[in-house]
Amino acid sequence: MFGDSVNIAVCGHTDAGKSTLLGHLLVLLGRVPESALERATSLAKAIARDKGQMYAFLVYTQKGDEYVRGKTILPARVRFEMGNRMITIIDTPGMKDYIKNMIWGLHQADYAVLLVDAVKGLHPGTSDVLSVLRSFQTPIIAVVINKMDDCSPAWSEQTFRKMSELAFLAIEEAGLEHTAEIPCIPTSAKTGEGLISYQKIKWHSGPSFYEFMQGLSISKPLQSGPMRLSFNRNDVFEVKGLGQVVVGVVESGELHVGSKLLFEPLSSMRKEDVVSKVRSIQLAKGVIDSAGRNLAEGVPRQVVGVLLSRRRGEGWKSLFRREAAKAIIASELPDTPTVGRLFRSYVTLIKGPSERSNLLSEGHAFMINAHGDQVQARLVRILRTRKEGQNWVSGGGPGISPSDQAEAEILTSRKIALEENGKIPSLSRFTIRTEIGVVGYGSCSKMMEETPWDSLLEED
């Protein structure tokens, strides 16, 4: 068991070089077999028509689509063992098409590193990344300015300073938590500069990316409460000769071999207990040589693989993927998650929900992303609102304005497992998305009994 393990998401806009950075770092550390590097090089030349993408191809997990598109689709994990400390780096998608997967990747993280393209600067998609980090209360611990070799002139200190200032300004404007002094690290993922050491960038006196990780003194935030394991329905795998394994995050409590798990909202949707016994627990394997490792128990914020008992008839993988819920929360009986469609919440609006409207009003429809789940929803009632630093005002008026906080009731199109914020905060939080991106966030304060409000979504 590692005494101090943390999960860190590397995040940023698409094509910033997140996968390339991690893949090249693994090569420089000697962790990539020659056969794997040759295969990645061949695929990059044949599919992406760019040999330089071979490092990214080492990290991709969704082999088919990711290889064809040359983009990260599902979060990937890369483990670094440093003494009795383990750091798991989570490579998150940057494309808007895969924002639900990006949100799931960020949910798994205790901290985040923001990657910025030195040439293109901050991308519109970066604001979505920062908004999700704010909604999950995930602190940023470093900024990486990548593609320093593409600057004009190459390795420009002036460009580095400019992009660092823009990144810091965006972090402050987003109201994000961050360490007192955020280190800013210049790199070139393609050439390897700044990943382990510096040869070209003589003016930088700070650490390389790997040196930064070695010097980390942060600890993961522990969360008390009953046992909860959250996982995405895509993270169910068949292990030859053993059975089916789910990979997820232990949110709270302790997960033990032999525990009997109940899955929500699946059980509530099927109106029967869907249960399984835990046959074994492993520290979830990462890409390349990050093999799984047997555990006596799973503890909060660990990403683990759980071998489930065999199921007669339809297997777990098929069952989870066939049901409407995109994510599952597993618990131990009798203390199970709250499940429903109507809940009271505290909501903060970041920006107007559309190009035409600056207000989130009663009846407005949007998408909710909570842990790994995604569901359509509607704002059915605004109970009270307040401006920052002011007192609460009863009623909703015309709606919720940007920067306003509101207490409101939200109705979802199907049942969702969502904890109350006083019990398990990480499973109470959600983001609010519309066609223009992430526009707000909130947390569930109370799951309510279903009422005639339910018909509101069914009328459309």
C-alpha positions in Angstrom: 0.0 0.0 0.0 1.3 3.4 -0.9 1.4 5.8 2.0 0.5 8.9 -0.1 -1.2 8.6 -3.5 -2.7 11.4 -5.5 -4.6 11.7 -8.9 -3.6 14.6 -11.1 -5.5 15.5 -14.3 -3.6 17.0 -17.2 -6.2 19.1 -18.9 -6.5 21.8 -21.6 -7.9 22.4 -25.0 -7.7 20.0 -27.9 -4.3 19.7 -29.6 -2.4 21.3 -26.7 -0.2 18.2 -26.5 -1.4 16.4 -23.4 -1.1 12.9 -24.7 2.1 13.6 -26.5 3.6 15.0 -23.3 2.8 11.9 -21.3 3.8 9.5 -24.0 7.2 11.1 -24.6 7.8 11.3 -20.9 7.3 7.6 -20.6 9.8 7.0 -23.5 12.4 9.3 -21.8 12.0 7.4 -18.6 12.7 4.1 -20.4 9.3 2.7 -19.7 8.2 1.9 -23.2 9.2 -1.4 -24.8 10.7 -1.1 -28.3 7.9 -3.1 -29.8 5.3 -0.7 -28.5 7.2 2.3 -29.7 7.6 0.8 -33.2 3.9 0.0 -33.4 2.9 3.6 -32.2 5.3 5.1 -34.8 3.8 2.9 -37.6 0.2 3.8 -36.6 1.0 7.5 -36.4 2.5 7.5 -39.9 -0.3 5.4 -41.4 -3.3 7.0 -39.7 -2.3 10.5 -38.6 0.3 10.9 -41.4 2.5 12.4 -38.7 5.3 10.5 -37.2 5.4 13.1 -34.4 2.1 11.8 -33.0 3.7 8.5 -32.1 4.0 9.6 -28.4 0.3 10.3 -28.2 -0.5 6.9 -29.8 1.2 5.3 -26.8 -1.3 6.8 -24.4 -4.6 6.4 -26.3 -6.9 3.9 -24.7 -9.9 3.7 -27.1 -7.8 2.1 -29.7 -10.1 2.1 -32.7 -11.6 5.6 -32.7 -8.7 7.3 -31.0 -6.3 5.9 -33.6 -8.5 6.9 -36.5 -9.2 10.4 -35.2 -5.8 11.0 -33.5 -7.7 12.5 -30.5 -8.1 11.5 -26.9 -11.7 10.1 -26.4 -11.6 8.4 -23.0 -9.4 9.4 -20.0 -6.2 7.4 -19.7 -4.1 6.9 -16.6 -0.3 6.9 -16.3 1.3 5.9 -13.0 4.5 7.2 -11.5 5.9 5.5 -8.4 8.2 7.7 -6.4 9.3 6.0 -3.1 6.2 5.3 -1.1 4.2 7.9 -3.1 2.2 7.1 -6.2 1.1 9.8 -8.6 -1.5 8.9 -11.2 -1.7 11.3 -14.1 -5.0 11.3 -15.9 -4.9 12.3 -19.6 -8.3 14.0 -20.3 -10.0 14.7 -23.6 -10.0 18.3 -24.9 -12.4 18.1 -27.8 -15.9 19.5 -27.2 -17.4 16.3 -28.8 -16.1 14.4 -25.8 -16.8 16.8 -23.0 -18.7 14.3 -21.0 -15.6 12.1 -20.9 -13.4 15.1 -20.0 -15.7 15.8 -17.1 -15.5 12.2 -15.9 -11.7 12.3 -16.1 -11.6 15.6 -14.1 -14.0 14.0 -11.5 -11.3 11.4 -10.8 -8.7 14.0 -10.1 -7.6 15.4 -6.8 -5.6 18.2 -8.5 -5.1 19.5 -12.0 -2.3 20.7 -14.3 -3.4 23.1 -17.0 -1.7 22.7 -20.4 -1.6 25.7 -22.8 -0.4 25.9 -26.4 2.4 28.5 -26.6 1.4 29.5 -30.1 -2.4 29.4 -30.1 -2.7 30.5 -26.5 -6.0 30.0 -24.6 -8.7 28.2 -26.6 -12.4 28.8 -26.2 -12.6 25.2 -24.9 -10.2 26.2 -22.0 -13.1 28.1 -20.3 -15.1 24.8 -20.2 -12.2 23.0 -18.6 -11.8 25.8 -15.9 -15.5 25.8 -15.3 -15.6 22.1 -14.6 -12.6 22.3 -12.3 -14.4 25.1 -10.4 -17.6 23.0 -10.2 -15.7 20.0 -8.7 -13.5 22.3 -6.5 -10.4 20.8 -8.0 -7.3 23.0 -7.4 -4.8 23.8 -10.1 -1.2 23.1 -9.0 0.8 23.9 -12.1 0.6 25.5 -15.6 2.5 24.0 -18.5 3.2 26.1 -21.6 3.8 23.6 -24.3 5.0 23.7 -27.9 7.8 26.2 -27.0 9.6 24.9 -30.1 6.9 26.3 -32.4 7.2 29.9 -31.1 8.6 32.6 -33.2 11.4 32.7 -32.4 11.7 29.2 -30.9 12.0 28.9 -27.2 11.0 32.6 -26.7 11.0 33.7 -23.1 8.8 36.6 -24.0 6.1 34.3 -25.4 6.4 32.1 -22.3 5.8 35.1 -20.0 2.9 36.3 -22.0 1.1 32.9 -22.1 1.8 32.4 -18.4 0.1 35.7 -17.6 -2.9 34.9 -19.7 -3.3 31.5 -18.0 -3.0 33.0 -14.5 -5.6 35.7 -15.4 -8.0 33.0 -16.7 -7.6 31.0 -13.5 -8.3 34.0 -11.4 -11.3 35.1 -13.5 -12.7 31.5 -13.2 -12.5 31.8 -9.4 -10.5 28.6 -9.3 -8.7 27.2 -6.3 -5.0 27.0 -6.7 -1.8 26.7 -4.7 -0.3 29.9 -3.3 2.4 30.1 -6.1 1.5 28.2 -9.2 4.7 27.0 -11.0 4.7 27.6 -14.7 6.7 25.1 -16.7 7.9 25.6 -20.4 8.0 22.4 -22.4 8.0 20.9 -25.9 6.3 17.6 -25.7 7.3 16.8 -29.3 11.1 17.3 -28.8 11.1 16.3 -25.1 12.5 19.7 -23.9 11.4 20.4 -20.3 9.9 17.0 -19.7 12.9 15.8 -17.6 15.6 18.5 -18.1 16.4 21.6 -20.2 18.9 21.9 -23.0 17.5 24.6 -25.2 15.7 26.8 -22.6 18.5 28.3 -20.6 16.5 31.1 -19.1 14.2 28.9 -17.1 15.4 28.4 -13.5 12.4 26.3 -12.3 11.8 22.6 -12.4 11.1 20.4 -15.5 7.7 18.7 -15.5 9.1 15.5 -14.0 11.1 17.4 -11.4 7.9 19.2 -10.5 6.2 15.8 -9.8 9.1 14.6 -7.8 9.0 17.6 -5.6 5.2 17.5 -4.9 4.3 17.6 -1.2 0.5 17.6 -1.6 -1.8 15.0 -0.1 -5.1 13.7 -1.4 -8.2 15.1 0.2 -9.9 12.3 2.1 -13.7 12.1 2.3 -15.6 10.5 5.1 -18.9 8.7 4.7 -20.3 5.3 3.7 -18.6 3.3 1.0 -19.2 4.6 -2.5 -17.6 3.5 -5.8 -18.4 5.5 -8.9 -17.7 4.3 -12.4 -18.5 5.1 -16.0 -20.4 2.4 -18.0 -17.5 2.4 -20.6 -15.1 1.3 -17.9 -16.2 -2.3 -17.7 -13.7 -4.9 -19.1 -13.6 -8.6 -19.7 -10.5 -10.2 -18.2 -9.8 -13.6 -19.9 -10.1 -16.5 -17.4 -11.4 -14.3 -14.6 -14.6 -12.4 -15.5 -15.7 -8.8 -15.7 -14.0 -5.9 -14.0 -15.3 -2.4 -13.4 -12.8 0.5 -13.0 -13.9 3.4 -10.8 -13.1 5.8 -8.0 -13.6 4.9 -4.3 -15.3 8.1 -3.3 -15.7 7.4 0.4 -15.5 4.6 3.0 -13.5 1.4 2.4 -14.1 -1.2 -0.2 -13.4 -4.8 0.9 -13.1 -8.2 -0.9 -16.3 -10.0 -0.2 -18.4 -6.9 0.0 -21.9 -7.1 -1.5 -22.5 -4.1 -3.9 -25.7 -2.6 -5.0 -25.7 -0.5 -8.2 -27.7 2.7 -8.6 -29.6 4.2 -10.4 -29.8 0.8 -12.1 -31.6 -0.9 -9.2 -34.2 1.9 -8.9 -34.8 2.0 -12.7 -35.3 -1.7 -12.9 -37.2 -1.8 -9.6 -35.1 -4.6 -8.3 -31.8 -4.9 -6.4 -29.0 -5.3 -8.9 -26.1 -6.7 -6.8 -22.7 -8.3 -7.0 -20.1 -9.7 -4.7 -16.5 -8.2 -4.8 -14.2 -11.1 -5.8 -10.9 -9.0 -5.8 -9.6 -5.5 -5.8 -6.7 -4.1 -7.8 -5.0 -0.7 -8.1 -6.3 0.1 -11.6 -3.7 -0.5 -14.3 -2.4 2.3 -16.4 -1.1 2.5 -19.9 2.3 0.9 -20.9 3.9 -0.9 -18.0 1.5 0.4 -15.2 0.3 -3.1 -14.2 -2.6 -3.7 -11.8 -1.7 -4.5 -8.2 -3.8 -6.5 -5.7 -5.2 -4.6 -2.8 -6.6 -5.7 0.5 -9.0 -2.8 0.4 -9.9 0.2 -1.7 -9.6 3.6 0.1 -11.0 7.1 -0.7 -9.9 8.6 -4.0 -8.2 5.5 -5.2 -8.9 4.4 -8.8 -9.4 0.7 -8.5 -10.4 -2.3 -10.6 -13.1 -4.5 -9.0 -13.6 -8.1 -10.2 -17.4 -8.8 -9.9 -19.0 -12.1 -9.3 -20.3 -13.8 -12.4 -23.8 -13.0 -13.5 -26.2 -15.5 -15.1 -27.4 -14.7 -18.5 -26.5 -11.2 -19.6 -23.0 -10.1 -18.4 -22.3 -6.9 -16.4 -20.7 -5.1 -19.4 -23.7 -5.6 -21.6 -26.2 -4.8 -18.8 -24.5 -1.5 -17.8 -24.1 -0.3 -21.4 -27.7 -1.2 -22.3 -29.3 0.8 -19.5 -29.9 4.6 -19.9 -27.6 5.7 -17.0 -24.1 6.5 -18.3 -22.6 6.0 -14.8 -23.1 3.9 -11.8 -22.6 4.4 -8.0 -22.0 1.2 -6.1 -22.6 1.0 -2.4 -22.9 -1.5 0.4 -26.3 -2.4 1.8 -28.1 -1.0 3.8 -26.6 2.5 3.3 -27.3 3.2 -0.4 -27.1 6.5 -2.5 -30.1 8.8 -2.9 -31.8 8.3 -6.3 -34.5 10.3 -7.9 -35.5 12.8 -10.6 -36.4 15.9 -8.6 -33.9 17.6 -6.3 -33.2 20.8 -4.6 -29.8 22.4 -5.2 -27.6 25.4 -4.9 -26.7 26.7 -8.4 -24.2 29.3 -9.6 -24.4 30.6 -13.1 -21.1 31.4 -14.8 -22.5 32.9 -18.1 -25.7 33.2 -20.0 -27.2 29.8 -21.1 -27.3 30.8 -24.8 -26.3 33.4 -27.3 -29.8 34.9 -27.1 -30.3 34.8 -23.4 -28.3 36.0 -20.4 -30.8 34.4 -17.9 -31.4 30.9 -16.7 -35.2 31.0 -16.2 -37.8 28.5 -14.9 -38.6 26.0 -17.7 -35.1 26.3 -19.2 -33.6 22.9 -20.4 -30.0 21.9 -20.1 -27.7 19.0 -19.6 -26.3 17.9 -16.2 -23.0 16.1 -15.8 -22.5 14.6 -12.3 -19.6 12.3 -11.6 -19.6 10.1 -14.7 -23.3 10.5 -15.5 -25.0 12.8 -18.0 -28.7 13.5 -18.1 -31.1 16.0 -19.6 -32.8 18.3 -17.0 -34.9 21.3 -16.6 -35.1 24.2 -14.0 -38.6 23.9 -12.6 -38.6 26.4 -9.8 -36.3 29.1 -8.4 -36.8 29.5 -4.7 -34.4 32.4 -4.0 -31.4 34.2 -5.4 -28.6 36.4 -4.3 -25.8 38.5 -5.8 -22.3 37.9 -4.6 -21.9 39.4 -1.1 -25.6 40.2 -0.7 -28.5 38.7 1.1 -30.9 36.1 -0.3 -34.0 37.4 -2.1 -37.1 35.2 -2.2 -38.4 34.1 -5.6 -36.7 33.9 -8.9 -37.7 37.1 -10.7 -37.0 36.8 -14.4 -34.3 34.2 -13.8 -30.7 33.5 -12.6 -28.1 36.0 -14.0 -24.4 35.3 -14.5 -22.5 35.3 -11.1 -25.8 34.9 -9.2 -26.3 32.0 -6.8 -29.7 30.5 -6.5 -31.6 27.8 -4.6 -33.6 25.9 -7.1 -35.4 22.7 -7.9 -34.2 20.7 -10.9 -36.0 17.8 -12.6 -34.1 15.2 -14.7 -35.5 13.2 -17.6 -34.6 9.9 -15.8 -33.5 8.8 -12.4 -30.0 9.8 -11.3 -27.9 8.8 -8.3 -26.9 12.0 -6.6 -25.8 12.4 -3.0 -26.8 15.3 -0.8 -23.9 17.8 -0.3 -23.9 17.3 3.5 -23.2 13.6 3.2 -20.8 13.0 0.3 -19.8 16.3 -1.4 -18.0 14.9 -4.4 -21.1 13.0 -5.5 -23.4 15.9 -5.0 -21.7 18.2 -7.5 -22.7 18.7 -11.1 -22.1 21.0 -14.1 -24.8 22.7 -16.2 -24.2 22.6 -19.9 -26.1 24.1 -22.9 -25.3 24.3 -26.6 -22.6 26.9 -25.9 -20.7 24.9 -23.3 -20.5 24.8 -19.5 -22.6 27.7 -18.1 -22.9 26.9 -14.5 -22.5 24.4 -11.7 -24.3 23.3 -8.5 -24.6 20.7 -5.8 -27.6 18.7 -4.6 -28.9 19.7 -1.2 -32.0 17.4 -1.0 -33.4 14.7 -3.2 -37.2 15.2 -3.2 -40.2 12.9 -3.7 -41.4 12.7 -7.3 -44.4 15.0 -7.9 -46.6 16.2 -10.8 -43.5 18.3 -11.9 -42.4 15.1 -13.7 -44.8 15.8 -16.5 -42.9 18.9 -17.4 -40.2 17.0 -19.3 -42.6 14.5 -20.8 -44.7 17.2 -22.5 -41.9 18.2 -25.0 
